[in-house]
């Protein structure tokens, strides 16, 4: 599942590399806002691309963004103008399977169609599928750590990696399987290897592998909703030993010269899951769009373009006529089995979120000033209600507050309000989710806007109650700071903290965009732009980064 290229950015996520020429004006404006924000970049639902007789409208995963310069050339070579709009894999799967993509898009281009193909009714909405390139999901470790573990001179298995994780010998970052295809592929691969799955990964095997999965993911200290943002965060973090990510991302990091030491890529001997990036025509596409699709797909698989894709994106060529170059090594890749039923895939994601990974600790700093009156406070209540289980869509189910999660609400206006903490149990979370819904419905508005005093109150909560949980802050405000301390005061305070946590900022209403981006940049978080879209969607996207 690929995370939608966030619409804002706080550390320089993936969307920073997008080329605006392929996008509609609305999408372009959203991306420009994103590029100015700092770190991740997820948010509003992509606009429907402008249509035309030479336009192929493609609903894509964010991983495709690095092909935009090449796709501009496609217009000159083939006469096909590609209009990309981005969605996360789960959101994209929802759109396609429900028919929501029909009439708005002509094709899809995600890193994999495996999950989409499991959804009832989805197969009938897909027509021709053309694989364009390939990239397996691997573990990349700092070379010094790989040497310390003895993994530079031997074949390593996922079992070896899980054992080292249990012994706390290394740490790693990985994207959320509920938001990004690289995270989902890694989860599938690890589970299949640890359970000795045969031709397909079944629920019984998932259950059997759960204890070992807990050992493996005990070493995960960094998460994200997208592969690109994860790579950026890893580069800045400095303290994490490695990444589970696409081979292409890991090779790109090494080529960037931004790392203090290169990554050693570990190719597990018991297998991997590989993304094959199928450009897929939708069954609803009219004949003229099918012709455009055929021209583009054929062009992308020509030897010249395959070599260019390999050179510029670090992905493997898909056509036999083009041999992978030496950077990909000589290890033969064994493909691990994938779930063959949606209920098994959904069970696996649920097990990861609610049982296996480190629990989450999330502090919501929520603007309830007078300017939030009316539709704005209603939108906030709706967004929080969705996170407490009201959104039953595929993506909504996996973005709800998780079992074992600690959720703290800090409403604020002229000053920070009284924090209210909810701790979800490890099963039967329904009663706590209902209390969160009731609390959300009771929010009222009044007074001014003390953003930085309230942020400080959240970080004081973190400092006073240390935790090993994956901790983050969500700041939602619709205006400028009018009361209390300033950004500079907060920056000085933040620099003094012994334990840091990321702040994910939701731009809403009349937010001071520049100042909000500064908060995201300072804390290593990201901005999510909900000014033109749904606040509930922005909150849902943030969940992939927590």
N, C-alpha and C positions, 0 to 999 in steps of 0.2 A: 504494500500500500504506500503509495507515494504521497508525501505531504504536500498540500497545495502550496505553491510558492507563497509564503506569507506576504502580506501586502505591506509590510513595514519592515523595518530592519533595525536591528540593534547591534549587531556585531558584524555584519556584512554577510548575510546569508546568501543562499543560492540565487535569489532573484536579482541580486546585484549584477548578475552576468547576463540578464535578458536583453535582447535587442528589441527596442520599441517598434521598429518599422513593421513588425509582423502583427501588431496588435491593433485593435480598434482604439479609438480615441479614449473611450471610458477606461479600457484596460490600461492604456498607457498612463493616464493620469493616476490610476491606482498604483502602478508600478513606480512612478516618480515619487509618489508619497512614500512608498515603501523604501526606496533607495535612500531616502533621507533619514529614515528612522534607523534605529540601529540594530538588530541582531537577528532575529528570526525573520519571519515575514509571513505570516499567515493572516488571512482575514476574510474579507467579504466574498460572497459568491461571485465567480467571474461573470463578466457581462457577455452576452451573446455576441460573437464576432460579426462584424459587418459582412454582408454577403455580396457576391458579384459573380459574373460568368466564369471568371478565372480564379475564383477563391475556393479553397478547400478548408472548411472550418473544422478544426481538430481539437477535441477535448483531451488534454494531455496531463501527464504527471510532471512534476517540477523537474525531474531529472532530464527531461527533454530540453530544458532551457538552454543548455550549452550548445545545442545544435542550431540555434537561431541564426548565427552568422552564415552557416552552411545553407540553411533553408532560404535565406535571401538570394543566394546564388541559384537556387532551384528555379526561381522565377525567371531568371535570364536564360537558363538552359532548357527549361521544359515549358515555360509559360504558365506554371502553376504557382499561384500566390497562396502561401500557407498562413492562415489566421489561427494562432494558438490561443486557447484559454485554458487556464490551469485549474485542476481540482485534485484533492487527495484521492487515493485509490478507493477508499470506502465511499466517499461522497460521489466520486465518479461512477462507481459500481451502482450506487443507488439511482443515479440519474439514468444510466443506461437501462438497467433492469426494469425500472418503473415506466420507461418510455419518455422520461423527462428530457432526454437528449435529442429525441426525434424532432426534426424541424429546426433545431438550434445548432446542431453539429452534424457533420457528414462522416466523421471518422473519429476514432480514439487512438491514443498513443501513450500507453502506460508501460512501465518496465516489465509487466507481466499481466497476462489475462487469467492467470490460474484461479485467483479468488473470484473474479467476475464470472468465470464459467461455471462456478458452483451454485450461483444464485438462480432460483427458479425463474424461468422466463427469459433469462439473459441471453442464452444461446440463440434464441430465435431472433434477437435484435442485432446479432453480429453476423456479418457476411464474410468477405475475404479477409484473411489475416496473413500478413507478410512480416516475417521476422527480419529485423534490420541489423542488429548487432548483439553482442553478448557480454555479460560481466557477472562472474560469480561473486557471492558474498563470502568474505574471508575475515580472518583476524589479522590486523596489523599491529605489531608491537614495536615499541622503541627497541632499536637494535641491541642496546646494552641489556635490556630486560630479557630479550629473546636469548641472548648469550648466557645470561645468568640462569635461565631455565633449561639451558641445553637444547634449545629448539632450532638452532641454526644448522645443525649437522645431522638431524634425524627426522624421520617422518613422524609427525605429530597427529594425534586423533582428537576428536571432540571430547572423548573420555579423558585424555591427558589434560586438555584445557580445563575441563570441569574439576578435575582433581586439584590442579594448581589453584583454581579459583577458591575451592573449599579451604585450601591451606593459606588463603590470603596472600598469595605470592605475586599477584598482579591485580591491577584494576583496569576497567575498560568502559568505553561509552558505546551506546547503541541506540538507534532510533526506536520509537515506539512501534510495535507490531500493529497497533490499531491505527496508525497514522502514516506509516511509511513502508513501502515494499521491502526495503533492505532489512528493516527490523523484523518484518513478518517472515521473510525468506530465512533469515538467521535463526529465528525461533523454530521454524519448521525443520531446518537442517539439523540443529542441535538436538531437537526432540527425536527426530528419526534416527540419528546416530546413537543417542543414549538409550533408545528403546529397542534397537535392532529391528526396526520396522522392515517389513517385506516390501510388497509392491505398492502399498498405500498406508498412510498414517491413520490409525483408527483411534477412537476414544479410549479403548482399553489400554492401548500403548501409551497414550498421553498420561493417563492416570498412573501407570507403572513408572513412567519417567519423571513424574513430578518431584520426588525427593532429590534426584540428581539435578533437575533443572534449578531447584532452589540453591543448590551448591554453586552451580554455574553463575547464576545471576546475583549471587551475594557479592560478586566482584564488580557489578555494574554501579558506577558512581556518577555517570553522566548520561542524560537522555535528551531526546529531541524529537521534533515532528518531521524533520527532513534530513536527508543525508548530507546536503550541502551545509546547512546550518550546524549540524553536528561536527563536521570537519572544521568549520570556522571556530566553533566553541572549543574544540580540542586544541587547536593551535594556540588559542589565547589562555586556556586553562593551565597548561604546563604541568599539572600534578597527576594527570591520568596517564596510565602506562600504554594504553592502546585503544584501538577502535575496531568494532565489528561493522564492516561497511562494504560497499561494492569495491571490487578490485580496482575499478577505474578511479574511484575517489581516493583510495589509498595511494595508487600510483601518481595521481595528480598532486597529492600532498607532497610526496617525495620530490616531484618535479618542480614544485613551487619554490623550493629553497626557503620556505618560511618556518621550517621545523628546526629546533636546536639539534636534533639528531634524526636521521632517517628512520622510517618504519621498515621492519622486516616482515614481509608478507608470509603468513602461515597458511599453507594449503593442506587442510586436514585430509589425512589419508583415507578416512572412512567416508568422505564425500562432501559435497556442497550443494547449494541450490543456486541456479543460475538464472539471471534475468535475460530474456531474449528480445525485449522491446518490440512487440508486434504492432505494426501500423495496421489498424483494423477498420475496415469499411463498415458503416452501420447499414443494416438492412433497409432502413428508411431513406437512405440517400438516393436522390433521383439519378437518372441515367447520366446526365452531364457531369455530375460529381463522381460517379464511378469511373468515368473516363479520366478525370483529373487525378483520382486516386491511383489508377493504373500507371499513369505517367510518372507520378512522384515515386511510387514504390519501386518501379523498374529503375529509375535514376539512382535511388538510394542504394541499390544493390549492384551497381556497376563497379568494376574493380577500382577505378579511379576514386570514386566517392567512398568506397569501403576503406581504402587506404587513408583517405583524408579523415574519416571518422576515427580510425585507429590512432592516427597521429595526433589529432587535436583533442580527443575526448578520452583516450586511454582505454577504449573499449575494444573487444576482440571483433574481428571481421566475422560475418556470418556466412559468407559464400566461400566454398572450398577453393576457388581460384586465387584467393588472397590468403597467404600464410601469415599467422600471427608473428610479429617481430620478437626479438630476443627479450624484450622487457617482460613478457608474459611467462618466461621460464619454460621448462620442459615437463613439469608435472602433469600427468594425465588426470583429468577431473572426473570423478565418479559422481553422478547425479543422484541425490538422495530422494526418496519417495515423498510425495506430497499428499495431503488429504484428498480423498476423492468424493467427499461429501461436505456440504457446507456446515452441517452441525458439528463435524469434527474440527473444521477450521475455526469456527466460532468458539467452540469449547477451548481450543488451544489458546486463542487470544484471551479469553476470560480467565483461564488458569494463570497466564502470565500476569495480567493486571491485578488479579485479586488474591493470588496465592504465592506466586513465585518471585516476582521482583521485589525490591525494597519498597516498603510502604511509602506513600506520599504524605507530605505535610504542606498544606496550602493555606496561605493567609490572604484573604480577599479584603482589600482596602477600597471601600465603596462610597462614592460621592452621593450623599443624600442632601445636598444643599438645595436652596430654594429654586435654583434654575433647573433642577431635575423634575420639577412638578409636571404632571400630565403624562404625555406619551413616553417621556424619557424614563420616569420611574417605573412605568408599566413595562417598558422594554427590559429594564434591569430585573424586575421580578420574574418576567417570562424566561429570561436567560438562566437565572438561578434555579427556577423550577425545572427547566429542561435538564440541567445538570443533576438534579435530584431524582431523575428517572422518568420524567414525563415525555421525553423525546424517545420514541421507540424505534426510530430508524436504525439502520445498521451502524452508522457513525455515531448516532445519539446514544445507542446502547453502550458503546465502548468509551464514550466520553463522560459518562456519569461519574459521580463521586464513587470511589472504589472501596471495596472491603479493606479494612485496616487503615484507611486514610484518616488523617486528622485535619479537619477543616475549621478555620477560624475566620469569623466575619467581623470586620472592623468598619462600621459605618462612620462617616464623618461629615461635618459641615463646618461650622466655625471652629471646631476642634474635633479631635478623635473621640468617637463614642466608646462605649464599653464593649470590649471584645467578647464575643460569644463563640465558644469552641464546641464542635461536635466531633466525636470519635466514632467512626464506623467499625462495627465488629468484624470478625473474620468470616462471618456467615450471617444470613438473615438480617441484612442491613435495612430492610424496609421501614421499621419504626423510626430509625435515625433519619433516613431520607425524608420521611414525612415531617419530622420536626424541623428539618432544614427548609422544607417548603413552607411550613407555617411561619417560620421566622422571616423568610423572604417576603411573604405576603404582608407581614406587619411593618415593613420598612416605611417610614414617612419622611417627608422633606421639609427643610427649613434652614435658614441661616446662610452663612458664607461658605468659603472653600479653603480649608486649611490642609492643603495637599501634603506638605513636607512634615508638618507635625504628626500627621496621621501615618505617613510612611515610617517615620521614626518610631511610632508606637508599635508598628508591626515588627520592626527589627528588634525592638526591645523585648517583644514576646519571644523572638527567636533566641536572643542572647540569654534571657532568663531561664529558658527551658531547652537546653541543648538536646539534640536528637540526631540519630544516625539516619533518619528518614530522608528521602529526596525532597528537600525543602525549597519552596519558591513563594514569591509574593505576586499577586495580581492586583494592579492598580487600575481602577476605572473612574474617570472623571470627565465631566462635560464642560469644564471651564478652566479659567486661570486661577492660580493661587492668589487668594485675597486676604488671607489671615495667617498669622503665625510666622514661622521661620521661612527662610528663602532656600532656593536650590543650593546656593553656595554653603549655607549653614548645614544642609543635609549632606552635601558632598564631604565636608570636613568630618562630620559625624560618621559617615559610612567608612571613610578611610581608617578610622580608629577601631572598627569592629574586628574582633579576632576571628569571627566566623562570618563568611559572606553568604549571600543567597541572591539569586537572580530575581529581578522584578520584570514581569511581563505587563506592559502598559497597553490598555485599550483606549484608542483615540475615539472620542464620542462627542457629539454635539459641537461645542465651541472650544474644544481642548486647545491649549497652547502647545501646538505640535512640536516646535523646536525644543521647548523645555521638557516635554514628555520623552522625546528622543534622547535627550541628555541623560535622563534617569535610566532608560534602557541601556544606553551605552556604558554608563558608570557601573551598573550592576551586572553587566554581561547578559542582560535579558533581551527582549525584543519588543517591538511595537506592533500592534494589530489594529488596522484601520477599520472601524465600524461606523465612520461618519456617513457613508453613503450606503451602508448595507445593514445587515442584521447584527445586533449586539449578541444574540444567542449564537450565531455562527462564529463570531470572534471568540467567545468564551469556549465554544466547542473545539476550535482549532488550537487554542492555548493548551488544552488538555493533552495534546500530543507532545508538548514540551515539558510536561511535569512528571 
